[in-house]
Amino acid sequence: MQNINYFDDVSFLQVSRVVSRRDGAPSPRHEFWGLGLMLGNGSVKTNNISGEENIHKLPFLYLIQPSPGGSFWGTVNGEERDNRWFIMQGPRAERIVKSVEQAFDRKNSKFIYLKSYQELIAIHQKMLHIFQRGIPSQQYLLAVCLEEFVGAICSAMTVSRQNSPVFDHVAKIAEKISADPGKEYDFMQLAREHRISYDHLRRCFLEYAGKPLYEFLLEKRLVLADSLLRESCCSIKEIAERCGFPRQAEFARFVKQRTGLTPSELRKQPDLDSV
């Protein structure tokens, strides 16, 4: 019988935990990938190969990527840090770490602040137990735990982002669109006005509203069109313009695609919400 090779795209080199109040040793050059939890109530320093020093408030999740080495963790006023991490190799390892990096708000940041770490701590503890037992037939369980770990990161990141000031901006943009869906919107300009990147706005809006920005706008336009067609005496041309469609034919296609009815037919139908 052939071995199942579903888990052969990732191999774990180390799963570990160190609690310390001292400076760490400089890291060697390496080509592996990993994720870590730096826990505690104080702060920790990072020192890189060029001598640059930065202080980071605990706790946080951090990314481990191929590096020329030379960096190390440093103590701040003798404060205790609880460092839990795992390192790995293989296509899945690289893909997962890069995906976590891309999902985070700031590019090139290796430190991710979350609202909750309890589930991640529990999964890491399970991984540590499996790794220390060292039973070859159970090593696939580490890959299973890896998927659980990433899922827990996604859940924790969602909670963190939705409690961030960015979502206040997203809510204001959604409110603005809802109040006047017939207006022509420049979403990139809206992002600039709120001092956030357009890509970040799109990601957060999708998370906030459950649909992309443009789809949200079109749905609000359809609700407005339905209301005007049923409750006003305006011509279809006037309604089209009020709903953001300068050309009546374009408006007719939009309504037909969304409802299966022409504007004239929709005018004779009951409220969309009652269907």
VOMISE-942346 format. One line per 4 residues: number of its first residue (from 1); their letters; for each residue x, z negated, y negated of N, C-alpha, C. Coordinates in steps of 0.001 Angstrom, whole numbers. Layout:
// VOMISE-942346
NUM	a	X Z Y X Z Y X Z Y ~ ...;
This chain:
// VOMISE-942346
1	mqni	844 0 1190 0 0 0 885 0 -1248 ~ 579 824 -2225 1355 901 -3451 1037 -287 -4348 ~ 2042 -708 -5145 1823 -1788 -6092 981 -1296 -7261 ~ 124 -2168 -7793 -659 -1842 -8989 284 -1861 -10184;
5	nyfd	334 -763 -10940 1318 -665 -12025 685 -770 -13407 ~ -517 -1354 -13501 -1193 -1477 -14795 -371 -2325 -15775 ~ 409 -3279 -15251 1130 -4216 -16109 2613 -3882 -16254 ~ 3026 -2690 -15811 4456 -2384 -15829 4952 -1880 -17178;
9	dvsf	4083 -1855 -18211 4509 -1403 -19535 4894 -2563 -20444 ~ 4984 -3779 -19889 5431 -4923 -20662 6119 -5914 -19717 ~ 7271 -6430 -20138 7966 -7450 -19360 8350 -8585 -20301 ~ 8142 -9803 -19860 8402 -10980 -20690 9808 -11505 -20430;
13	lqvs	10568 -11653 -21522 11934 -12132 -21438 12015 -13643 -21602 ~ 11104 -14180 -22415 11145 -15617 -22670 9804 -16072 -23254 ~ 9358 -17230 -22809 8242 -17945 -23429 8765 -19353 -23664 ~ 8752 -19821 -24899 9441 -21078 -25176 8779 -21878 -26293;
17	rvvs	9227 -23121 -26393 8783 -24026 -27463 9935 -24938 -27831 ~ 10186 -25070 -29140 11230 -25973 -29624 10673 -26749 -30812 ~ 10798 -28062 -30764 10432 -28923 -31889 11733 -29441 -32492 ~ 11928 -29221 -33781 13234 -29546 -34378 13093 -29944 -35840;
21	rrdg	14094 -30705 -36308 14221 -31049 -37726 15539 -30513 -38288 ~ 16276 -29739 -37479 17589 -29230 -37884 17550 -27719 -38114 ~ 18572 -27208 -38775 18696 -25757 -38952 18951 -25117 -37592 ~ 18394 -23932 -37400 18618 -23203 -36164 19899 -22390 -36234;
25	apsp	20286 -21818 -35105 21474 -20966 -35051 21105 -19535 -35437 ~ 22024 -18782 -36056 21739 -17372 -36390 21380 -16580 -35137 ~ 20388 -15720 -35268 19937 -14935 -34125 20904 -13781 -33855 ~ 21077 -13401 -32591 21925 -12244 -32269 21146 -10947 -32491;
29	rhef	21852 -9843 -32505 21202 -8542 -32567 20321 -8383 -31325 ~ 19106 -7860 -31514 18222 -7709 -30357 17273 -6530 -30539 ~ 16707 -6082 -29431 15801 -4941 -29415 14423 -5310 -28857 ~ 14124 -6587 -28758 12842 -6982 -28171 11775 -7222 -29245;
33	wglg	10550 -7451 -28756 9383 -7671 -29601 8760 -9012 -29224 ~ 7999 -9586 -30135 7352 -10837 -29782 6464 -11377 -30886 ~ 5840 -12501 -30588 4975 -13195 -31528 5278 -14678 -31427 ~ 5137 -15381 -32545 5422 -16809 -32536 4495 -17583 -33441;
37	lmlg	4390 -18870 -33159 3623 -19801 -33987 4596 -20822 -34550 ~ 4683 -20916 -35856 5508 -21936 -36493 4543 -22983 -37054 ~ 4496 -24123 -36394 3494 -25138 -36695 4136 -26349 -37362 ~ 3327 -27093 -38088 3797 -28300 -38755 3007 -28538 -40022;
41	ngsv	3349 -29609 -40736 2614 -29970 -41950 3424 -29757 -43221 ~ 4688 -29383 -43070 5533 -29215 -44244 5877 -27773 -44526 ~ 7174 -27494 -44619 7658 -26138 -44908 8865 -25849 -44037 ~ 9245 -24571 -43999 10420 -24151 -43249 11150 -23090 -44068;
45	ktnn	12463 -23031 -43922 13258 -22013 -44620 13578 -20867 -43673 ~ 13702 -19683 -44242 14258 -18555 -43498 15518 -18106 -44222 ~ 16564 -17856 -43465 17829 -17367 -44009 18183 -16087 -43272 ~ 18481 -15028 -44014 18829 -13766 -43359 20323 -13490 -43437;
49	isge	20717 -12354 -42870 22137 -12022 -42735 22837 -11858 -44087 ~ 22076 -11522 -45134 22677 -11335 -46460 22740 -12638 -47248 ~ 22259 -13730 -46639 22319 -15021 -47311 21085 -15360 -48115 ~ 20096 -14474 -48133 18863 -14730 -48872 18072 -15853 -48202;
53	enih	17567 -16765 -48993 16833 -17920 -48467 15439 -17971 -49065 ~ 14438 -18198 -48217 13054 -18321 -48674 12406 -19515 -47995 ~ 11461 -20124 -48692 10738 -21273 -48142 9293 -20869 -47890 ~ 8776 -21219 -46714 7420 -20849 -46301 6650 -22099 -45893;
57	klpf	5447 -22204 -46388 4588 -23340 -46045 4078 -23183 -44613 ~ 4076 -24255 -43858 3557 -24264 -42498 2057 -24584 -42506 ~ 1328 -24156 -41457 1745 -23340 -40298 1510 -21859 -40550 ~ 2079 -20990 -39671 1832 -19560 -39758 2166 -18898 -38423;
61	lyli	1625 -17701 -38263 1971 -16827 -37139 3067 -15893 -37630 ~ 4059 -15602 -36805 5103 -14684 -37243 5375 -13613 -36192 ~ 5906 -12488 -36670 6204 -11342 -35825 7691 -11296 -35499 ~ 7995 -10922 -34282 9384 -10750 -33859 9589 -9270 -33543;
65	qpsp	10529 -8638 -34233 10784 -7212 -34073 12289 -6966 -33910 ~ 12666 -5787 -33392 14102 -5493 -33262 14839 -5778 -34564 ~ 16004 -6402 -34439 16698 -6889 -35638 18210 -6806 -35450 ~ 18958 -6609 -36555 20419 -6627 -36474 20961 -8043 -36293;
69	ggsf	20070 -9047 -36386 20487 -10422 -36181 20958 -11091 -37458 ~ 21380 -12344 -37320 21925 -13070 -38459 20947 -13989 -39155 ~ 19651 -13867 -38888 18664 -14722 -39550 18446 -15994 -38734 ~ 17968 -17050 -39410 17679 -18293 -38695 16674 -19138 -39475;
73	wgtv	16044 -20052 -38746 15112 -20998 -39348 15905 -22168 -39904 ~ 15506 -22650 -41061 16198 -23788 -41667 15238 -24913 -41977 ~ 15747 -26140 -41960 14909 -27295 -42248 14736 -27479 -43753 ~ 13615 -28075 -44128 13335 -28411 -45524 13116 -29920 -45582;
77	ngee	14077 -30622 -46178 14003 -32086 -46311 13821 -32788 -44966 ~ 14374 -32196 -43916 14285 -32818 -42606 12898 -32798 -41979 ~ 12009 -31941 -42497 10637 -31889 -41976 10610 -31237 -40593 ~ 9761 -31759 -39744 9661 -31269 -38367 8904 -29951 -38303;
81	rdnr	9400 -29039 -37483 8705 -27782 -37223 8528 -27631 -35714 ~ 7390 -27121 -35331 7058 -26919 -33919 6982 -25408 -33702 ~ 8012 -24845 -33102 8141 -23396 -32956 7771 -22980 -31528 ~ 6742 -22168 -31381 6293 -21685 -30069 6284 -20161 -30117;
85	wfim	6938 -19500 -29171 7046 -18051 -29237 7178 -17451 -27851 ~ 7027 -16118 -27816 7358 -15361 -26609 7942 -14028 -27031 ~ 8904 -13550 -26254 9535 -12261 -26539 9390 -11366 -25308 ~ 9326 -10050 -25550 9002 -9112 -24480 9566 -7739 -24802;
89	qgpr	9554 -6875 -23809 9987 -5491 -23960 8950 -4573 -23340 ~ 9021 -3289 -23729 8126 -2303 -23158 7180 -1715 -24181 ~ 6576 -566 -23856 5682 118 -24794 4516 -749 -25274 ~ 3946 -1542 -24358 2806 -2367 -24772 3261 -3440 -25766;
93	aeri	4427 -4001 -25543 4963 -5018 -26450 5116 -4452 -27862 ~ 5734 -3285 -27964 5923 -2649 -29273 4593 -2316 -29921 ~ 3687 -1741 -29141 2380 -1341 -29678 1602 -2530 -30229 ~ 1609 -3628 -29503 833 -4793 -29915 1390 -5416 -31187;
97	vksv	2696 -5601 -31256 3290 -6218 -32445 3064 -5338 -33675 ~ 3219 -4032 -33516 2988 -3125 -34651 1521 -3131 -35069 ~ 616 -3249 -34114 -811 -3284 -34431 -1165 -4535 -35219 ~ -591 -5663 -34838 -828 -6899 -35572 -286 -6780 -36988;
101	eqaf	892 -6185 -37124 1493 -5999 -38448 611 -5122 -39334 ~ 98 -4027 -38774 -733 -3103 -39547 -2069 -3720 -39912 ~ -2564 -4623 -39065 -3861 -5249 -39340 -3772 -6269 -40464 ~ -2545 -6763 -40712 -2395 -7757 -41750 -2430 -7097 -43120;
105	drkn	-2807 -7875 -44123 -3066 -7325 -45453 -1828 -6741 -46136 ~ -707 -7448 -46058 478 -7020 -46816 1465 -6298 -45914 ~ 1877 -5137 -46350 2843 -4367 -45569 4199 -5070 -45578 ~ 4895 -4913 -44460 6254 -5439 -44309 6324 -6963 -44320;
109	skfi	5194 -7654 -44194 5220 -9104 -44109 5254 -9517 -42649 ~ 6110 -10479 -42323 6236 -10947 -40941 5546 -12284 -40741 ~ 4896 -12808 -41790 4268 -14115 -41714 2777 -13990 -42011 ~ 1961 -14516 -41120 513 -14375 -41229 -124 -15757 -41235;
113	ylks	-839 -16057 -42297 -1482 -17359 -42431 -2932 -17264 -41952 ~ -3305 -18150 -41044 -4627 -18140 -40432 -5353 -19445 -40746 ~ -6655 -19444 -40531 -7449 -20651 -40737 -7377 -21591 -39544 ~ -7182 -21039 -38356 -7180 -21854 -37147 -6114 -21353 -36166;
117	yqel	-5450 -22306 -35505 -4393 -21971 -34549 -4664 -22557 -33165 ~ -5764 -23296 -33011 -5987 -24040 -31778 -6070 -23141 -30547 ~ -6801 -22047 -30643 -6925 -21153 -29490 -5582 -20506 -29157 ~ -4826 -20136 -30177 -3505 -19535 -29951 -2552 -20537 -29293;
121	iaih	-2624 -21779 -29718 -1778 -22820 -29126 -2113 -22994 -27643 ~ -3405 -23004 -27329 -3838 -23184 -25936 -3370 -22022 -25057 ~ -3460 -20796 -25572 -3034 -19629 -24784 -1520 -19651 -24591 ~ -787 -19991 -25655 671 -20060 -25525 1072 -21120 -24502;
125	qkml	371 -22243 -24485 685 -23293 -23521 478 -22794 -22093 ~ -565 -22009 -21912 -823 -21430 -20587 279 -20440 -20214 ~ 715 -19629 -21175 1800 -18673 -20932 3094 -19403 -20579 ~ 3367 -20500 -21299 4576 -21272 -21048 4579 -21825 -19623;
129	hifq	3423 -22306 -19183 3300 -22847 -17828 3545 -21755 -16783 ~ 2967 -20578 -16992 3144 -19467 -16041 4606 -19033 -15992 ~ 5229 -18910 -17186 6615 -18436 -17261 7571 -19435 -16593 ~ 7354 -20714 -16833 8251 -21729 -16280 8124 -21837 -14761;
133	rgip	6958 -21554 -14219 6801 -21584 -12766 7603 -20471 -12103 ~ 7689 -19311 -12799 8555 -18227 -12344 8163 -17588 -11019 ~ 6888 -17559 -10715 6428 -16939 -9470 6204 -15445 -9723 ~ 6996 -14563 -9114 6906 -13116 -9387 5493 -12554 -9241;
137	sqqy	4759 -12992 -8232 3422 -12438 -7987 2417 -12842 -9057 ~ 2793 -13796 -9931 1871 -14250 -10976 2293 -13796 -12368 ~ 3333 -12974 -12456 3825 -12544 -13764 2814 -11663 -14503 ~ 1940 -11001 -13744 919 -10174 -14395 4 -11025 -15270;
141	llav	-100 -12327 -14956 -956 -13216 -15740 -461 -13353 -17177 ~ 841 -13158 -17386 1376 -13194 -18752 822 -12044 -19581 ~ 702 -10851 -18954 127 -9701 -19658 -1343 -9941 -19973 ~ -2050 -10602 -19066 -3452 -10941 -19310 -3551 -11914 -20489;
145	clee	-2671 -12916 -20492 -2645 -13885 -21588 -2288 -13213 -22918 ~ -1421 -12204 -22853 -1040 -11476 -24061 -2268 -10843 -24715 ~ -3122 -10226 -23895 -4341 -9630 -24435 -5239 -10701 -25045 ~ -5328 -11859 -24389 -6124 -12959 -24919 -5541 -13453 -26245;
149	fvga	-4217 -13516 -26317 -3546 -13986 -27525 -3854 -13074 -28706 ~ -3774 -11760 -28472 -4057 -10800 -29542 -5520 -10881 -29964 ~ -6420 -11053 -28999 -7833 -11210 -29334 -8076 -12432 -30199 ~ -7369 -13519 -29893 -7499 -14742 -30687 -6944 -14544 -32094;
153	icsa	-5859 -13753 -32218 -5316 -13436 -33541 -6357 -12677 -34363 ~ -6990 -11677 -33729 -8001 -10873 -34437 -9140 -11753 -34935 ~ -9603 -12667 -34092 -10690 -13561 -34493 -10262 -14457 -35643 ~ -9059 -15027 -35544 -8575 -15924 -36586 -8312 -15185 -37893;
157	mtvs	-7815 -13954 -37800 -7557 -13164 -39002 -8845 -12812 -39704 ~ -9901 -12526 -38927 -11202 -12197 -39510 -11725 -13367 -40323 ~ -11659 -14560 -39763 -12119 -15748 -40470 -11288 -15966 -41729 ~ -9967 -15784 -41620 -9081 -15993 -42765 -9379 -15013 -43887;
161	rqns	-9549 -13743 -43527 -9789 -12714 -44548 -11134 -12933 -45240 ~ -12149 -13300 -44480 -13466 -13441 -45068 -13562 -14648 -45977 ~ -12593 -15542 -45904 -12528 -16671 -46818 -11532 -16428 -47942 ~ -11017 -15212 -48036 -10021 -14893 -49053 -10702 -14310 -50291;
165	pvfd	-10029 -14375 -51455 -10603 -13835 -52697 -10929 -12351 -52609 ~ -10252 -11607 -51740 -10512 -10177 -51613 -11972 -9915 -51272 ~ -12558 -10764 -50435 -13939 -10544 -50038 -14916 -10816 -51176 ~ -14505 -11593 -52176 -15327 -11743 -53376 -15405 -10405 -54106;
169	hvak	-14278 -9693 -54165 -14262 -8374 -54796 -15114 -7388 -54000 ~ -14999 -7450 -52690 -15779 -6550 -51831 -17271 -6794 -52037 ~ -17666 -8055 -52106 -19080 -8389 -52301 -19589 -7857 -53644 ~ -18754 -7948 -54678 -19141 -7440 -55998 -19301 -5924 -55974;
173	iaek	-18412 -5238 -55243 -18507 -3780 -55140 -19774 -3392 -54394 ~ -20089 -4101 -53319 -21319 -3823 -52553 -22549 -4063 -53415 ~ -22512 -5112 -54211 -23632 -5424 -55109 -23797 -4336 -56176 ~ -22678 -3857 -56688 -22710 -2802 -57707 -23312 -1520 -57147;
177	isad	-22915 -1152 -55931 -23453 55 -55293 -24944 -107 -55018 ~ -25334 -1276 -54531 -26745 -1534 -54209 -27623 -1470 -55457 ~ -27089 -1933 -56588 -27859 -1956 -57826 -28058 -559 -58407 ~ -27116 340 -58157 -27208 1693 -58718 -26602 2709 -57754;
181	pgke	-27272 2972 -56626 -26703 3893 -55621 -26659 5348 -56074 ~ -27421 5686 -57085 -27432 7065 -57552 -26229 7425 -58407 ~ -25455 6421 -58775 -24281 6668 -59601 -23178 7313 -58768 ~ -22319 8104 -59404 -21175 8697 -58722 -20025 7694 -58764;
185	ydfm	-19510 7320 -57597 -18467 6295 -57527 -17120 6881 -57120 ~ -16097 6428 -57800 -14724 6739 -57426 -14172 5495 -56737 ~ -14163 5490 -55412 -13782 4293 -54682 -12325 3900 -54916 ~ -11464 4884 -55108 -10061 4567 -55385 -9932 3873 -56733;
189	qlar	-10741 4308 -57705 -10722 3666 -59015 -11282 2249 -58927 ~ -12333 2062 -58122 -12884 719 -57922 -11832 -224 -57351 ~ -11060 289 -56404 -10000 -527 -55805 -8974 -922 -56865 ~ -8600 42 -57709 -7621 -253 -58765 -8173 -1291 -59741;
193	ehri	-9451 -1174 -60075 -10070 -2123 -61004 -10029 -3541 -60463 ~ -10128 -3663 -59149 -10108 -4992 -58521 -8708 -5368 -58024 ~ -7727 -4532 -58335 -6314 -4807 -58038 -6064 -4996 -56538 ~ -6689 -4146 -55746 -6417 -4116 -54313 -6195 -2666 -53901;
197	sydh	-5483 -2451 -52834 -5218 -1088 -52396 -6482 -472 -51812 ~ -6576 848 -51880 -7759 1539 -51365 -7894 1335 -49856 ~ -6790 1397 -49127 -6845 1193 -47680 -7332 -210 -47344 ~ -6865 -1183 -48105 -7289 -2565 -47860 -8767 -2736 -48200;
201	lrrc	-9208 -2099 -49289 -10625 -2140 -49648 -11480 -1568 -48531 ~ -11082 -432 -47976 -11863 196 -46907 -11956 -704 -45679 ~ -10829 -1317 -45300 -10828 -2195 -44123 -11725 -3412 -44343 ~ -11576 -4031 -45506 -12358 -5236 -45785 -13837 -4926 -45947;
205	fley	-14144 -3784 -46537 -15550 -3422 -46722 -16214 -3170 -45371 ~ -15508 -2499 -44486 -16035 -2258 -43146 -16308 -3578 -42433 ~ -15414 -4521 -42601 -15587 -5834 -41983 -16744 -6590 -42633 ~ -16897 -6447 -43953 -17931 -7158 -44708 -19321 -6591 -44444;
209	agkp	-19436 -5265 -44533 -20760 -4621 -44455 -21077 -4049 -43083 ~ -20058 -3935 -42224 -20293 -3374 -40894 -20367 -1865 -40896 ~ -20000 -1254 -42005 -20015 215 -42112 -19065 634 -43223 ~ -18574 1887 -43195 -17654 2356 -44236 -18326 2414 -45606;
213	lyef	-17507 2420 -46644 -17993 2468 -48021 -18975 3611 -48255 ~ -18579 4830 -47869 -19419 5987 -48175 -20729 5937 -47398 ~ -20680 5464 -46169 -21900 5343 -45379 -22836 4304 -46000 ~ -22267 3224 -46500 -23057 2196 -47187 -23760 2803 -48401;
217	llek	-23022 3605 -49176 -23596 4265 -50348 -24742 5195 -49952 ~ -24541 5998 -48903 -25575 6939 -48484 -26829 6217 -47993 ~ -26653 5100 -47306 -27815 4347 -46840 -28611 3792 -48016 ~ -27910 3326 -49036 -28594 2822 -50220 -29299 3959 -50968;
221	rlvl	-28694 5130 -50952 -29342 6287 -51591 -30610 6685 -50850 ~ -30587 6574 -49526 -31776 6915 -48751 -32911 5934 -49039 ~ -32582 4659 -49146 -33596 3651 -49468 -34198 3941 -50848 ~ -33345 4288 -51802 -33824 4627 -53146 -34695 5874 -53104;
225	adsl	-34258 6884 -52367 -35039 8125 -52263 -36410 7848 -51659 ~ -36447 7066 -50613 -37713 6725 -49961 -38651 6026 -50937 ~ -38097 5089 -51694 -38911 4345 -52648 -39462 5255 -53748 ~ -38621 6115 -54294 -39047 6988 -55376 -40050 8041 -54905;
229	lres	-39822 8563 -53699 -40726 9586 -53181 -42127 9021 -52951 ~ -42214 7780 -52517 -43512 7199 -52204 -44201 6562 -53411 ~ -43368 6028 -54341 -43948 5186 -55376 -43923 5799 -56768 ~ -43303 6951 -56945 -43252 7552 -58275 -43904 8926 -58262;
233	ccsi	-44154 9387 -59461 -44734 10727 -59618 -43655 11728 -60037 ~ -42397 11316 -59948 -41304 12195 -60350 -41224 13394 -59422 ~ -40735 14487 -59949 -40537 15670 -59115 -39390 15412 -58149 ~ -39348 16202 -57093 -38264 16047 -56113 -36918 16334 -56760;
237	keia	-36889 17272 -57698 -35643 17572 -58405 -35166 16359 -59196 ~ -36084 15683 -59874 -35712 14499 -60651 -35233 13365 -59734 ~ -35922 13209 -58614 -35542 12156 -57660 -34162 12446 -57081 ~ -33908 13712 -56774 -32602 14093 -56240 -31496 13681 -57204;
241	ercg	-31682 13953 -58490 -30673 13617 -59499 -30501 12112 -59618 ~ -31597 11351 -59550 -31521 9890 -59642 -30844 9281 -58427 ~ -30873 10007 -57315 -30226 9519 -56083 -28798 10022 -55924 ~ -28276 10688 -56954 -26881 11098 -56916 -26650 12495 -56378;
245	fprq	-27707 13327 -56341 -27574 14694 -55828 -27968 15672 -56936 ~ -26995 16259 -57623 -27297 17190 -58717 -28086 18415 -58245 ~ -27873 18810 -56982 -28565 19981 -56452 -29683 19540 -55511 ~ -30882 20050 -55769 -32046 19669 -54969 -31867 20058 -53501;
249	aefa	-31235 21197 -53254 -31041 21655 -51873 -30166 20685 -51090 ~ -29153 20160 -51766 -28265 19184 -51114 -29038 17907 -50777 ~ -29893 17492 -51691 -30735 16315 -51465 -31677 16539 -50287 ~ -32265 17715 -50219 -33194 18042 -49132 -32485 17994 -47780;
253	rfvk	-31254 18526 -47727 -30489 18482 -46478 -30171 17042 -46075 ~ -29804 16247 -47077 -29486 14838 -46827 -30684 14099 -46236 ~ -31832 14258 -46849 -33048 13578 -46369 -33419 14075 -44981 ~ -33324 15365 -44755 -33667 15954 -43461 -32738 15425 -42364;
257	qrtg	-31446 15362 -42659 -30478 14874 -41673 -30701 13404 -41335 ~ -31123 12635 -42330 -31262 11199 -42140 -32608 10793 -41545 ~ -33646 11561 -41830 -34994 11138 -41416 -35688 12133 -40494 ~ -35177 13372 -40460 -35859 14401 -39689 -37027 15021 -40450;
261	ltps	-37197 14605 -41705 -38296 15094 -42531 -37755 15705 -43824 ~ -38515 16623 -44406 -38175 17123 -45723 -38618 16085 -46750 ~ -38111 16147 -47982 -38568 15203 -49007 -40086 15213 -49179 ~ -40691 16395 -49126 -42156 16478 -49272 -42870 15777 -48122;
265	elrk	-42336 15953 -46908 -42939 15305 -45737 -42741 13796 -45786 ~ -41558 13376 -46237 -41272 11948 -46321 -42189 11276 -47332 ~ -42536 12015 -48358 -43394 11468 -49409 -44750 11044 -48856 ~ -45157 11684 -47790 -46466 11403 -47205 -46412 10338 -46109;
269	qpdl	-45177 9891 -45773 -45012 8932 -44683 -45088 7495 -45193 ~ -45348 6534 -44267 -45312 5120 -44657 -43886 4675 -44949 ~ -43770 3471 -45455 -42475 2896 -45799 -41530 2962 -44598 ~ -40274 3347 -44848 -39289 3412 -43764 -39132 2067 -43061;
273	dsv	-39242 970 -43822 -39060 -353 -43233 -40196 -719 -42297 ~ -41326 -31 -42399 -42468 -369 -41553 -42556 510 -40316 ~ -41647 1509 -40208 -41677 2414 -39066 -41120 1711 -37838;
